[in-house]
């Protein structure tokens, strides 16, 4: 798979490295903000210093907490596999956008009141207007 094109603002990046007898490779996990409140997770890998393959790990844009959970799981899986990777850096590159609060509910509808329920003074004041 070719290296993915990361869309949006990069929020978090985790760089990992593995070296053992005859192996020298890197792995990178990136969280990017596609639109405010919508995030994607990408994984890139390849020989040390040459991330040349990868894929998007999210099928659809997800919330920040879901993206963080996915990135942490990918990191932990790489650290615990037979070819264990070491975390070189885990950096926040930008702050995630705070979600916009929902619009307040509309006010309750007014109920109409009959003019007969008004006081005589109120009815007299209305009569002069109309």
NORQUISUL-V972746 format. One record per residue. N is the residue number from 1. RES is the residue in one small letter. SS is DSSP state (a for helix, b for strand, c for the rest). BURIAL is # if it has 16 or more other ideal C-beta (glycine too) atoms within 10 Angstrom, else .. Layout:
N,RES,SS,BURIAL  N,RES,SS,BURIAL
//
This chain:
1,x,c,.  2,x,b,.  3,x,c,#  4,x,c,#  5,x,c,.  6,x,c,#  7,x,c,.  8,x,c,.  9,x,b,#  10,x,b,#  11,x,b,#  12,x,b,#  13,x,b,#  14,x,b,#  15,x,b,#  16,x,b,#  17,x,b,#  18,x,b,#  19,x,b,.  20,x,b,.  21,x,c,.  22,x,c,.  23,x,b,.  24,x,b,.  25,x,b,#  26,x,b,#  27,x,b,#  28,x,b,#  29,x,b,#  30,x,b,#  31,x,b,#  32,x,b,#  33,x,b,#  34,x,b,.  35,x,b,.  36,x,c,.  37,x,c,.  38,x,b,#  39,x,b,#  40,x,b,#  41,x,b,#  42,x,b,#  43,x,b,#  44,x,b,#  45,x,b,#  46,x,b,.  47,x,b,.  48,x,c,.  49,x,c,.  50,x,c,.  51,x,c,#  52,x,c,.  53,x,b,.  54,x,b,#  55,x,b,.  56,x,b,.  57,x,c,#  58,x,c,#  59,x,c,.  60,x,c,.  61,x,c,#  62,x,b,#  63,x,c,.  64,x,a,#  65,x,a,.  66,x,a,.  67,x,a,#  68,x,a,#  69,x,a,.  70,x,a,#  71,x,a,#  72,x,a,.  73,x,a,.  74,x,a,#  75,x,a,#  76,x,a,.  77,x,a,.  78,x,a,#  79,x,a,.  80,x,a,.  81,x,c,.  82,x,c,.  83,x,c,.  84,x,c,.  85,x,c,#  86,x,b,.  87,x,b,.  88,x,b,.  89,x,b,.  90,x,b,.  91,x,b,.  92,x,b,.  93,x,c,.  94,x,c,.  95,x,c,.  96,x,c,#  97,x,c,.  98,x,c,.  99,x,c,.  100,x,c,.  101,x,c,.  102,x,c,.  103,x,c,.  104,x,c,.  105,x,c,.  106,x,c,.  107,x,c,.  108,x,c,.  109,x,c,.  110,x,c,.  111,x,c,.  112,x,c,.  113,x,c,.  114,x,c,.  115,x,a,.  116,x,a,.  117,x,a,.  118,x,c,.  119,x,c,.  120,x,a,.  121,x,a,.  122,x,a,.  123,x,a,.  124,x,a,.  125,x,a,.  126,x,a,.  127,x,a,.  128,x,a,.  129,x,a,.  130,x,c,.
//
